[in-house]
Amino acid sequence: MEPIIEVRNLVKIFHSRGREITAVNDVSFDVFKGEIFGMIGPNGAGKSTTFSVLTTLLKPTTGSVKVAGFDVEKEDGRIRPIIGIVPQKLSLYPLLTARENLELMGNLYNVPKKIMEERIDYYLKLVGLEASADRFTGGFSGGMKQRLSVISAVIHDPEILFWDEPSTGLDPQTRNVIWKLAKKFNGEGKTLIFTTHYMEEADNLCDRVAVMDLGKMVALDDPERLKENTGSTNLEEVFVHFTGAEVRD
Ligand SMILES: Nc1ncnc2c1ncn2[C@@H]1O[C@H](COP(=O)(O)OP(=O)(O)OP(=O)(O)O)[C@@H](O)[C@H]1O
């Protein structure tokens, strides 16, 4: 299998109010082309920080990360056009309509106008937002915002989609739509990487799941093997096996 992401000895240290926080502590892994790769772990485990480095938003303190063969530090400009990001805190413009938000993203990525308009119509329909296309997104529900955010992240047809907590705070119907979208994009050949606090989501969607805890990657395998190797019946038990029962700050 061909790696599309190669992470080697990644360390990310933050300096905050005179304190050093090692958010990611010597993590190495590959993500293979075409897989759905999930990251789970308690609050503060380092998942979002790892994501931010992989998506070129933060620089590694030490270690190396390559995305599609490009170095995140030296070749970030080559990486950005081929990735799509759905951030944890959705970044839609409330005073723009759904269509205008999508056009803004399409223009940022230089998607040709005709292709962009076709994609916008197709995707708005796909996620059931065609009737709301010309409404300001400030009045959208959480589910509508999440659906719009994911289609705005794929408007430039990226090879890799990063999705930070796709279904946090969403109702079961919207979660179901999100899962179908993830499978659809993956079926079209996109590599998907997401973080989640829903073990069922990781189990249902992922080819492989990485467990992070206290900045370390403490396990990485397919969900079935993770369960087998830990004598667990579900990923919730796998999670507790690797990360314990203690509440994290
Ligand atoms: N910009 C920052 N400055 C200082 N510390 C930070 C910063 N970003 C993250 N951290 C710290 O780094 C550690 C890892 O945080 P991170 O957000 O990566 O964890 P996470 O696994 O994504 O958690 P969650 O599930 O709560 O989103 C935490 O201790 C967090 O407080």
The ligand as a MOL file (V3000), in Angstrom:
LIG
                    3D

  0  0  0     0  0            999 V3000
M  V30 BEGIN CTAB
M  V30 COUNTS 31 33 0 0 0
M  V30 BEGIN ATOM
M  V30 1 N -2.1600 26.8420 20.8730 0
M  V30 2 C -1.8950 26.1680 21.9940 0
M  V30 3 N -1.1750 26.7060 22.9850 0
M  V30 4 C -0.8910 26.0280 24.1250 0
M  V30 5 N -1.2960 24.7510 24.3450 0
M  V30 6 C -2.0160 24.1560 23.3930 0
M  V30 7 C -2.3680 24.8190 22.1620 0
M  V30 8 N -3.0970 23.9550 21.4030 0
M  V30 9 C -3.2140 22.8230 22.1110 0
M  V30 10 N -2.5730 22.9260 23.2990 0
M  V30 11 C -2.4330 21.8820 24.3330 0
M  V30 12 O -1.8850 20.7570 23.7020 0
M  V30 13 C -2.4660 19.5480 24.2090 0
M  V30 14 C -3.0970 18.7590 23.0750 0
M  V30 15 O -4.2490 19.4540 22.6160 0
M  V30 16 P -5.0880 18.9990 21.3330 0
M  V30 17 O -6.1110 20.0730 21.0970 0
M  V30 18 O -4.1820 18.6520 20.2240 0
M  V30 19 O -5.8050 17.6780 21.8730 0
M  V30 20 P -7.0250 16.8760 21.2710 0
M  V30 21 O -6.6570 15.4320 21.3730 0
M  V30 22 O -7.3860 17.3820 19.9320 0
M  V30 23 O -8.1830 17.2140 22.3190 0
M  V30 24 P -9.7820 17.3730 22.1190 0
M  V30 25 O -10.3140 15.9870 21.9670 0
M  V30 26 O -10.2040 18.0250 23.4030 0
M  V30 27 O -10.0110 18.2370 20.9110 0
M  V30 28 C -3.4440 20.0120 25.2810 0
M  V30 29 O -2.7860 19.9550 26.5250 0
M  V30 30 C -3.7610 21.4240 24.8930 0
M  V30 31 O -4.1440 22.1990 26.0170 0
M  V30 END ATOM
M  V30 BEGIN BOND
M  V30 1 1 1 2
M  V30 2 1 2 3
M  V30 3 2 2 7
M  V30 4 2 3 4
M  V30 5 1 4 5
M  V30 6 2 5 6
M  V30 7 1 6 7
M  V30 8 1 6 10
M  V30 9 1 7 8
M  V30 10 2 8 9
M  V30 11 1 9 10
M  V30 12 1 10 11
M  V30 13 1 11 12
M  V30 14 1 11 30
M  V30 15 1 12 13
M  V30 16 1 13 14
M  V30 17 1 13 28
M  V30 18 1 14 15
M  V30 19 1 15 16
M  V30 20 2 16 17
M  V30 21 1 16 18
M  V30 22 1 16 19
M  V30 23 1 19 20
M  V30 24 2 20 21
M  V30 25 1 20 22
M  V30 26 1 20 23
M  V30 27 1 23 24
M  V30 28 2 24 25
M  V30 29 1 24 26
M  V30 30 1 24 27
M  V30 31 1 28 29
M  V30 32 1 28 30
M  V30 33 1 30 31
M  V30 END BOND
M  V30 END CTAB
M  END
